[in-house]
Amino acid sequence: MLLLFVLLVLWAAFTCMFYFLIDLSNWYLFLWVPAGLLVALAVEVLILYLYLLLIGQHTKNEEPIKHILLRNASWLLFKLINVKLEIVGRENIPNETFVVYANHKSNFDPFFIYYACHTKPITAVGKKELFKSHIMRVIGNTFKAVIMNREDDREAAKAMINAIKQVKDGTSMIIFPEGGIKTRDVEEMVNLRAGAYKLAVKPQATILPIAIVGSSMTAKVPFYKRKRIKVYILKPITKDDYQGQNTTEIGTRVESLINQKVKEYE
């Protein structure tokens, strides 16, 4: 992976610098080696942040380099939080524009799906609370994420119109139709918001159901313990497949497919 290679190069450079310039003896091996890693990681994060802040936000969403960087950063994030991600069904990712509908149990879910759907540039609809931190706002702006304020109906409607326009223009999108994390006691979808399916129906985009199993463990298990998460990319539902169905019927169908896959694993 690109960022891992850069990290290793920086680690070697800073470790050598500490050893030769600061002149620490071998007795302090346990200090200059991890110190080199920590400084290398900090520098790499800073470089990535500066790119997103100064360049990434001002480029089109189709710009390949920023998607390469985010996929690499996601992979590195999974390693840091000790997640083993298994992806099943990548052959089901459509060539045309699509909207992902998935169950939602962790704030890491968008990154799991983004990494799984690496074959196409993709962005997401996210609740306002996710973008409170500066770094998440920068990431959101860079990848043209749609910020949804569910407490204000007018703002929520404007956000949905913006998201629909992006899909019409050819941008694939991720949305969690439960309207947030409702419970981590079960992995299945537990809340149906039919309005979320307008995002695919209005522009007549393909629906891509995705079932995530195990992501609730990221909130229940300490970061240093191994967590196994599976992302199942199910068969897409084309506009011809859902033609004549209303959003409630489509939502019930998607929820049934996702929950069936989750229950199969359990």
HELIX and SHEET records of a PDB file:
HELIX    1   1 LEU A    2  LEU A   21  1                                  20    
HELIX    2   2 ASN A   26  TYR A   28  5                                   3    
HELIX    3   3 LEU A   29  LEU A   54  1                                  26    
HELIX    4   4 GLY A   56  HIS A   58  5                                   3    
HELIX    5   5 PRO A   64  LEU A   80  1                                  17    
HELIX    6   6 ARG A   90  ASN A   92  5                                   3    
HELIX    7   7 ASP A  109  ALA A  116  1                                   8    
HELIX    8   8 LYS A  128  PHE A  131  5                                   4    
HELIX    9   9 HIS A  134  THR A  142  1                                   9    
HELIX   10  10 ASP A  153  LYS A  168  1                                  16    
HELIX   11  11 ALA A  194  TYR A  197  5                                   4    
HELIX   12  12 LYS A  198  VAL A  201  1                                   4    
HELIX   13  13 MET A  217  LYS A  220  1                                   4    
HELIX   14  14 LYS A  239  TYR A  242  1                                   4    
HELIX   15  15 THR A  247  TYR A  265  1                                  19    
SHEET    1   A 7 VAL A  83  VAL A  88  0                                        
SHEET    2   A 7 LYS A 227  ILE A 233  1                                        
SHEET    3   A 7 THR A 206  VAL A 213 -1                                        
SHEET    4   A 7 PHE A  98  ALA A 102  1                                        
SHEET    5   A 7 SER A 172  ILE A 175  1                                        
SHEET    6   A 7 ILE A 122  LYS A 127  1                                        
SHEET    7   A 7 VAL A 146  MET A 148  1                                        
END                                                                             
